[in-house]
Amino acid sequence: MLMPSIFGENLMDDFFDFPFSARNNGIGEMMKTDIKDTDQGYELTINLPGVTKEDVKAQLKDGYLTIQVSSNRSNDEKDSDGRYIRRERYTGSCSRSFYVGKQVTEEEIRAKFENGTLTMLVPKKEPQPKAEEKKYISIEG
């Protein structure tokens, strides 16, 4: 049966899912990530709708690449007398971490933010085997 769509795709789904659905609170829509294995390394494409470049921070620490997004938005609308007609605020943050290896450095990672999409190129690096140290036991006598 077709139902009128007021809040989303289906009025009854919106009614029964609220407030328990991740779809309604936006968490399911944030930071959807595609990882592509290329010859040069890994290409991460992260969707960040409604986010500006200034809201995004990327950090490499102990082999983990962490992308963090924090946002403060205010939609104030006033009438001609300066009274509020609508006033909505949004404050939120989210982050994701990916293990890229301790051999990768910040200088090797390339990042580009365009039209709400963050693209990062992370080079592939094989872990370097540690040279085995020979330890001898001293023999008295």
TORPA-4810 file (N, C-alpha, C, O; in nm, 3 decimals):
<nodes>
NODE_1_0.084_-0.117_0.000_0.000_0.000_0.000_0.089_0.124_0.000_0.185_0.131_0.076_M
NODE_2_0.058_0.219_-0.082_0.135_0.341_-0.089_0.086_0.440_0.016_-0.034_0.462_0.032_L
NODE_3_0.182_0.498_0.088_0.149_0.595_0.191_0.213_0.728_0.151_0.317_0.729_0.084_M
NODE_4_0.155_0.839_0.191_0.218_0.967_0.159_0.351_0.981_0.233_0.364_0.939_0.348_P
NODE_5_0.448_1.038_0.165_0.580_1.056_0.224_0.593_1.199_0.275_0.603_1.293_0.196_S
NODE_6_0.593_1.214_0.406_0.605_1.346_0.465_0.745_1.366_0.521_0.810_1.467_0.491_I
NODE_7_0.793_1.271_0.601_0.921_1.286_0.668_1.035_1.211_0.600_1.150_1.249_0.617_F
NODE_8_1.007_1.109_0.528_1.111_1.028_0.466_1.053_0.950_0.352_0.970_1.000_0.277_G
NODE_9_1.095_0.827_0.338_1.045_0.746_0.228_0.907_0.690_0.256_0.828_0.670_0.163_E
NODE_10_0.876_0.665_0.382_0.747_0.606_0.414_0.701_0.661_0.549_0.773_0.651_0.648_N
NODE_11_0.584_0.717_0.553_0.531_0.779_0.675_0.526_0.680_0.790_0.566_0.714_0.902_L
NODE_12_0.479_0.558_0.766_0.466_0.461_0.874_0.603_0.415_0.925_0.618_0.393_1.046_M
NODE_13_0.701_0.400_0.837_0.835_0.363_0.881_0.893_0.471_0.971_0.953_0.440_1.074_D
NODE_14_0.876_0.597_0.933_0.927_0.707_1.014_0.859_0.710_1.151_0.922_0.738_1.253_D
NODE_15_0.730_0.683_1.152_0.655_0.687_1.276_0.701_0.579_1.372_0.724_0.605_1.490_F
NODE_16_0.715_0.455_1.322_0.750_0.343_1.410_0.898_0.336_1.442_0.935_0.281_1.546_F
NODE_17_0.986_0.389_1.356_1.129_0.384_1.382_1.175_0.490_1.482_1.271_0.468_1.555_D
NODE_18_1.109_0.602_1.485_1.152_0.713_1.571_1.139_0.672_1.716_1.034_0.617_1.748_F
NODE_19_1.230_0.692_1.807_1.362_0.750_1.796_1.471_0.644_1.788_1.587_0.674_1.818_P
NODE_20_1.439_0.522_1.750_1.533_0.412_1.762_1.616_0.386_1.638_1.711_0.308_1.643_F
NODE_21_1.585_0.447_1.529_1.653_0.418_1.404_1.777_0.504_1.386_1.772_0.625_1.408_S
NODE_22_1.887_0.443_1.347_2.010_0.518_1.315_1.988_0.604_1.192_2.054_0.706_1.174_A
NODE_23_1.895_0.563_1.108_1.866_0.639_0.988_1.812_0.777_1.022_1.840_0.873_0.951_R
NODE_24_1.736_0.788_1.130_1.675_0.916_1.164_1.770_1.011_1.236_1.749_1.132_1.230_N
NODE_25_1.873_0.959_1.304_1.961_1.050_1.375_2.086_1.086_1.295_2.172_1.158_1.346_N
NODE_26_2.098_1.039_1.173_2.206_1.081_1.086_2.335_1.003_1.101_2.426_1.019_1.020_G
NODE_27_2.346_0.918_1.202_2.470_0.844_1.223_2.497_0.750_1.106_2.612_0.735_1.064_I
NODE_28_2.394_0.689_1.054_2.412_0.597_0.943_2.458_0.664_0.815_2.511_0.598_0.726_G
NODE_29_2.439_0.795_0.806_2.475_0.870_0.686_2.616_0.929_0.693_2.670_0.967_0.589_E
NODE_30_2.676_0.938_0.810_2.805_1.003_0.826_2.920_0.906_0.801_2.916_0.790_0.842_M
NODE_31_3.020_0.956_0.736_3.149_0.890_0.718_3.140_0.754_0.649_3.211_0.660_0.687_M
NODE_32_3.054_0.742_0.550_3.054_0.621_0.469_3.186_0.618_0.392_3.221_0.716_0.326_K
NODE_33_3.258_0.509_0.400_3.394_0.502_0.347_3.408_0.389_0.247_3.363_0.277_0.270_T
NODE_34_3.473_0.421_0.135_3.512_0.321_0.037_3.664_0.315_0.038_3.730_0.418_0.037_D
NODE_35_3.720_0.193_0.039_3.865_0.176_0.035_3.899_0.095_-0.088_3.850_-0.017_-0.108_I
NODE_36_3.984_0.154_-0.172_4.021_0.094_-0.299_4.170_0.060_-0.295_4.253_0.144_-0.259_K
NODE_37_4.204_-0.063_-0.333_4.343_-0.108_-0.338_4.397_-0.077_-0.477_4.348_-0.131_-0.576_D
NODE_38_4.498_0.011_-0.485_4.558_0.049_-0.613_4.703_0.005_-0.614_4.755_-0.046_-0.515_T
NODE_39_4.769_0.026_-0.728_4.910_-0.009_-0.739_4.997_0.077_-0.647_5.097_0.029_-0.594_D
NODE_40_4.959_0.204_-0.628_5.038_0.295_-0.547_5.009_0.282_-0.398_5.095_0.312_-0.315_Q
NODE_41_4.891_0.237_-0.363_4.855_0.226_-0.222_4.705_0.207_-0.206_4.641_0.140_-0.287_G
NODE_42_4.651_0.266_-0.103_4.509_0.256_-0.075_4.445_0.392_-0.093_4.499_0.493_-0.048_Y
NODE_43_4.331_0.395_-0.157_4.256_0.518_-0.178_4.130_0.512_-0.092_4.043_0.428_-0.114_E
NODE_44_4.121_0.602_0.005_4.005_0.611_0.092_3.916_0.724_0.043_3.964_0.836_0.025_L
NODE_45_3.790_0.696_0.022_3.693_0.797_-0.018_3.587_0.800_0.091_3.514_0.703_0.112_T
NODE_46_3.578_0.914_0.161_3.488_0.927_0.275_3.385_1.035_0.245_3.421_1.149_0.216_I
NODE_47_3.257_0.998_0.250_3.149_1.094_0.226_3.121_1.171_0.354_3.094_1.112_0.459_N
NODE_48_3.128_1.303_0.345_3.102_1.391_0.459_3.004_1.500_0.417_3.043_1.615_0.400_L
NODE_49_2.875_1.465_0.400_2.778_1.564_0.353_2.756_1.675_0.455_2.746_1.649_0.575_P
NODE_50_2.749_1.798_0.406_2.722_1.912_0.491_2.839_1.957_0.577_2.821_2.037_0.669_G
NODE_51_2.958_1.907_0.548_3.077_1.938_0.627_3.170_2.025_0.543_3.179_2.008_0.421_V
NODE_52_3.238_2.118_0.608_3.337_2.199_0.538_3.477_2.146_0.566_3.498_2.066_0.658_T
NODE_53_3.572_2.190_0.487_3.711_2.147_0.503_3.764_2.180_0.642_3.842_2.103_0.699_K
NODE_54_3.722_2.294_0.698_3.768_2.337_0.830_3.718_2.246_0.942_3.776_2.245_1.050_E
NODE_55_3.611_2.170_0.918_3.555_2.080_1.020_3.629_1.947_1.028_3.606_1.870_1.121_D
NODE_56_3.719_1.919_0.932_3.783_1.788_0.921_3.927_1.796_0.969_4.001_1.888_0.934_V
NODE_57_3.965_1.698_1.051_4.104_1.685_1.096_4.148_1.540_1.076_4.072_1.447_1.103_K
NODE_58_4.271_1.523_1.028_4.327_1.389_1.009_4.458_1.382_1.086_4.538_1.476_1.083_A
NODE_59_4.480_1.269_1.154_4.599_1.252_1.235_4.651_1.110_1.218_4.574_1.015_1.207_Q
NODE_60_4.783_1.098_1.216_4.850_0.968_1.210_4.927_0.950_1.338_5.018_1.027_1.368_L
NODE_61_4.892_0.846_1.414_4.959_0.821_1.541_4.967_0.671_1.565_4.865_0.601_1.560_K
NODE_62_5.088_0.622_1.592_5.112_0.481_1.622_5.057_0.388_1.514_5.008_0.279_1.545_D
NODE_63_5.065_0.431_1.389_5.019_0.348_1.278_4.871_0.357_1.248_4.824_0.291_1.156_G
NODE_64_4.797_0.437_1.322_4.653_0.453_1.300_4.625_0.589_1.239_4.667_0.692_1.291_Y
NODE_65_4.552_0.589_1.127_4.506_0.711_1.063_4.365_0.738_1.116_4.274_0.659_1.096_L
NODE_66_4.349_0.852_1.184_4.221_0.888_1.244_4.168_1.013_1.177_4.236_1.115_1.170_T
NODE_67_4.045_1.003_1.127_3.977_1.117_1.067_3.867_1.158_1.163_3.782_1.076_1.200_I
NODE_68_3.868_1.285_1.204_3.769_1.335_1.299_3.696_1.454_1.238_3.758_1.542_1.177_Q
NODE_69_3.565_1.455_1.254_3.481_1.563_1.203_3.401_1.618_1.320_3.334_1.543_1.391_V
NODE_70_3.407_1.749_1.340_3.323_1.813_1.441_3.259_1.936_1.377_3.322_2.008_1.300_S
NODE_71_3.133_1.956_1.411_3.059_2.062_1.343_2.967_2.133_1.441_2.904_2.069_1.526_S
NODE_72_2.959_2.264_1.428_2.862_2.347_1.500_2.788_2.429_1.395_2.849_2.510_1.325_N
NODE_73_2.659_2.409_1.385_2.580_2.481_1.287_2.462_2.548_1.357_2.410_2.497_1.456_R
NODE_74_2.422_2.663_1.305_2.306_2.733_1.356_2.228_2.788_1.238_2.283_2.858_1.153_S
NODE_75_2.100_2.756_1.231_2.012_2.806_1.125_1.913_2.902_1.188_1.803_2.863_1.228_N
NODE_76_1.951_3.026_1.197_1.862_3.128_1.253_1.790_3.199_1.139_1.852_3.249_1.046_D
NODE_77_1.658_3.203_1.150_1.578_3.276_1.053_1.491_3.374_1.131_1.424_3.337_1.227_E
NODE_78_1.494_3.500_1.090_1.417_3.603_1.158_1.322_3.670_1.058_1.349_3.674_0.938_K
NODE_79_1.213_3.722_1.111_1.123_3.798_1.025_1.171_3.943_1.016_1.279_3.974_1.066_D
NODE_80_1.094_4.030_0.952_1.138_4.168_0.931_1.150_4.247_1.061_1.222_4.346_1.065_S
NODE_81_1.081_4.204_1.168_1.090_4.271_1.298_1.204_4.216_1.384_1.224_4.264_1.496_D
NODE_82_1.278_4.119_1.335_1.389_4.062_1.410_1.348_3.950_1.504_1.429_3.907_1.586_G
NODE_83_1.225_3.903_1.495_1.180_3.792_1.578_1.212_3.661_1.508_1.210_3.652_1.385_R
NODE_84_1.241_3.561_1.587_1.275_3.431_1.530_1.152_3.364_1.472_1.046_3.359_1.535_Y
NODE_85_1.168_3.312_1.352_1.067_3.228_1.292_1.108_3.082_1.311_1.025_2.995_1.335_I
NODE_86_1.238_3.059_1.300_1.293_2.925_1.318_1.433_2.942_1.373_1.508_3.030_1.331_R
NODE_87_1.468_2.857_1.468_1.603_2.860_1.523_1.643_2.717_1.556_1.592_2.658_1.651_R
NODE_88_1.733_2.662_1.477_1.779_2.525_1.496_1.929_2.526_1.511_1.999_2.605_1.447_E
NODE_89_1.979_2.439_1.597_2.122_2.426_1.617_2.161_2.280_1.608_2.084_2.191_1.643_R
NODE_90_2.282_2.259_1.559_2.336_2.124_1.550_2.481_2.127_1.597_2.561_2.208_1.549_Y
NODE_91_2.513_2.040_1.687_2.651_2.023_1.731_2.677_1.873_1.734_2.600_1.797_1.792_T
NODE_92_2.786_1.832_1.673_2.815_1.690_1.673_2.956_1.663_1.626_3.023_1.749_1.569_G
NODE_93_3.001_1.541_1.653_3.132_1.499_1.606_3.131_1.348_1.585_3.052_1.276_1.646_S
NODE_94_3.219_1.304_1.499_3.236_1.161_1.477_3.378_1.138_1.426_3.443_1.230_1.377_C
NODE_95_3.425_1.016_1.440_3.560_0.986_1.393_3.568_0.839_1.352_3.489_0.756_1.394_S
NODE_96_3.667_0.811_1.268_3.698_0.674_1.225_3.848_0.658_1.224_3.921_0.753_1.196_R
NODE_97_3.892_0.539_1.255_4.035_0.509_1.255_4.062_0.388_1.167_3.983_0.294_1.161_S
NODE_98_4.177_0.393_1.099_4.219_0.285_1.011_4.365_0.255_1.041_4.446_0.347_1.051_F
NODE_99_4.399_0.127_1.056_4.538_0.091_1.077_4.608_0.089_0.941_4.569_0.013_0.852_Y
NODE_100_4.711_0.174_0.926_4.784_0.184_0.800_4.928_0.136_0.813_4.999_0.127_0.714_V
NODE_101_4.971_0.105_0.934_5.106_0.056_0.956_5.196_0.164_1.013_5.178_0.283_0.986_G
NODE_102_5.293_0.123_1.091_5.384_0.219_1.154_5.490_0.271_1.059_5.561_0.366_1.093_K
NODE_103_5.502_0.212_0.940_5.603_0.256_0.844_5.558_0.380_0.767_5.642_0.450_0.711_Q
NODE_104_5.428_0.408_0.763_5.375_0.522_0.687_5.394_0.650_0.769_5.372_0.650_0.890_V
NODE_105_5.435_0.758_0.702_5.452_0.887_0.769_5.347_0.987_0.718_5.284_0.964_0.614_T
NODE_106_5.329_1.095_0.791_5.231_1.198_0.754_5.262_1.259_0.618_5.171_1.292_0.543_E
NODE_107_5.390_1.275_0.587_5.430_1.338_0.461_5.393_1.254_0.339_5.378_1.307_0.230_E
NODE_108_5.378_1.124_0.357_5.348_1.035_0.245_5.199_1.027_0.213_5.162_0.983_0.104_E
NODE_109_5.114_1.068_0.305_4.969_1.060_0.286_4.922_1.187_0.215_4.955_1.297_0.257_I
NODE_110_4.844_1.171_0.110_4.788_1.283_0.035_4.637_1.288_0.061_4.569_1.186_0.057_R
NODE_111_4.587_1.409_0.090_4.444_1.426_0.119_4.388_1.541_0.038_4.455_1.642_0.015_A
NODE_112_4.262_1.524_-0.005_4.194_1.627_-0.084_4.047_1.628_-0.042_3.983_1.522_-0.032_K
NODE_113_3.993_1.747_-0.017_3.853_1.761_0.021_3.782_1.842_-0.087_3.821_1.955_-0.117_F
NODE_114_3.678_1.783_-0.146_3.607_1.849_-0.255_3.462_1.804_-0.256_3.433_1.685_-0.257_E
NODE_115_3.370_1.901_-0.256_3.226_1.875_-0.265_3.175_1.775_-0.162_3.096_1.686_-0.195_N
NODE_116_3.220_1.788_-0.037_3.173_1.700_0.068_3.233_1.562_0.067_3.183_1.472_0.135_G
NODE_117_3.340_1.541_-0.008_3.406_1.411_-0.015_3.554_1.428_0.016_3.623_1.508_-0.047_T
NODE_118_3.603_1.352_0.113_3.744_1.351_0.148_3.808_1.229_0.081_3.763_1.116_0.100_L
NODE_119_3.913_1.254_0.002_3.986_1.147_-0.064_4.128_1.147_-0.009_4.195_1.250_-0.008_T
NODE_120_4.172_1.031_0.037_4.306_1.018_0.093_4.379_0.904_0.023_4.322_0.797_0.001_M
NODE_121_4.505_0.929_-0.012_4.589_0.827_-0.073_4.696_0.788_0.028_4.777_0.871_0.069_L
NODE_122_4.694_0.662_0.068_4.788_0.609_0.167_4.877_0.507_0.097_4.826_0.409_0.042_V
NODE_123_5.010_0.528_0.099_5.098_0.435_0.029_5.104_0.300_0.099_5.086_0.289_0.221_P
NODE_124_5.130_0.196_0.019_5.149_0.062_0.075_5.294_0.049_0.118_5.385_0.085_0.045_K
NODE_125_5.312_-0.002_0.236_5.447_-0.027_0.284_5.447_-0.160_0.357_5.363_-0.186_0.443_K
NODE_126_5.541_-0.244_0.320_5.555_-0.372_0.387_5.633_-0.351_0.517_5.726_-0.271_0.521_E
NODE_127_5.595_-0.421_0.622_5.671_-0.408_0.746_5.814_-0.457_0.725_5.837_-0.562_0.664_P
NODE_128_5.909_-0.382_0.777_6.049_-0.420_0.765_6.083_-0.522_0.873_6.061_-0.496_0.991_Q
NODE_129_6.136_-0.638_0.833_6.173_-0.735_0.935_6.292_-0.683_1.014_6.387_-0.628_0.959_P
NODE_130_6.285_-0.703_1.143_6.395_-0.659_1.228_6.515_-0.751_1.208_6.501_-0.873_1.199_K
NODE_131_6.631_-0.690_1.200_6.753_-0.770_1.188_6.773_-0.845_1.319_6.768_-0.788_1.427_A
NODE_132_6.796_-0.972_1.306_6.813_-1.055_1.425_6.948_-1.026_1.488_7.052_-1.036_1.423_E
NODE_133_6.944_-0.992_1.614_7.068_-0.967_1.687_7.115_-1.098_1.747_7.038_-1.172_1.809_E
NODE_134_7.242_-1.126_1.727_7.296_-1.246_1.787_7.347_-1.212_1.926_7.426_-1.120_1.944_K
NODE_135_7.300_-1.286_2.021_7.343_-1.265_2.159_7.417_-1.391_2.203_7.370_-1.503_2.187_K
NODE_136_7.532_-1.366_2.259_7.615_-1.477_2.304_7.620_-1.481_2.456_7.615_-1.378_2.523_Y
NODE_137_7.630_-1.598_2.505_7.643_-1.618_2.649_7.794_-1.627_2.679_7.867_-1.703_2.615_I
NODE_138_7.836_-1.550_2.775_7.979_-1.556_2.810_8.007_-1.685_2.885_7.930_-1.728_2.970_S
NODE_139_8.120_-1.744_2.851_8.161_-1.871_2.912_8.285_-1.843_2.997_8.385_-1.791_2.947_I
NODE_140_8.277_-1.877_3.120_8.390_-1.857_3.210_8.480_-1.978_3.208_8.436_-2.090_3.180_E
NODE_141_8.605_-1.956_3.237_8.691_-2.069_3.256_8.819_-2.071_3.184_8.897_-2.166_3.197_G
</nodes>
